[in-house]
Amino acid sequence: MESAHALSAPSPWIVRWAPLVAPGAEVLDLACGAGRHARHLAARGCTVVAIDRDAEAIAALATVAGVFTRRADLEGEPWPFAPASFDAVVVANYLHRPLFAPILDALRPGGVLLYETFMVGNERFGRPSNPDFLLRPGELLEVVRGRLEVVAFEQGETATPRAAAVQRICALNGPARRATLG
Ligand SMILES: C[S@@+](CC[C@H](N)C(=O)[O-])C[C@H]1O[C@@H](n2cnc3c(N)ncnc32)[C@H](O)[C@@H]1O
């Protein structure tokens, strides 16, 4: 039987923009689950703090070189990081709107935000269907407006890895740098 935390491939969006995160960078993988993005960034030479409330999900991550796991309830406990603690923050398939502000604050100057999750319209395909867990059209652009410089943004329906409505952003905490995107 497949484990509830079976490791799936990293999101192509995160893989696409990961080259903006330099080797040696300190990265936060928020609500990391089994850590597909923590593993991807650690394999690129980053140091990753991978945080989730699910101890079982993060257990296997603890032995991955470059990944430091932390168990916390991000919605029921105080935000655990000081401002400007990370060179990049990755959030995938997780939404708790009160965390938008601390997520942005957690970025160091020049830091990279990679965020991808479900948006309104996903209810036609399945879960999540609760509006609390679905971004509104353009919401990630609103969240970063005046704070971060948008490198790339997409929203709409996708067929892979399954039919879904998603929204994605890559944004920088500072002027856009010339980057090698691979
Ligand atoms: C759909 S999974 C996404 C996992 C990972 N980001 C990925 O893309 O593979 C959502 C994750 O959010 C975590 N999560 C949900 N509520 C949380 C909370 N209050 N505090 C910490 N983690 C939470 C779950 O345990 C789960 O691992």
The ligand as an ORCA input file, in Angstrom:
! r2SCAN-3c Opt
* xyz 0 1
  C      -0.686     19.118      0.676
  S       0.631     18.930      1.809
  C       1.956     19.773      0.924
  C       3.308     19.303      1.353
  C       4.490     19.927      0.601
  N       4.529     21.357      0.716
  C       4.494     19.526     -0.846
  O       4.167     20.345     -1.700
  O       4.794     18.351     -1.114
  C       0.228     20.115      3.068
  C       1.132     20.044      4.272
  O       0.776     21.085      5.160
  C       0.960     20.613      6.470
  N       0.183     21.443      7.388
  C      -1.150     21.637      7.376
  N      -1.508     22.405      8.391
  C      -0.364     22.704      9.077
  C      -0.096     23.459     10.249
  N      -1.071     24.060     10.940
  N       1.176     23.564     10.666
  C       2.174     22.932      9.995
  N       1.981     22.206      8.884
  C       0.709     22.085      8.439
  C       0.468     19.176      6.397
  O       0.945     18.399      7.491
  C       0.999     18.741      5.052
  O       2.261     18.118      5.171
*
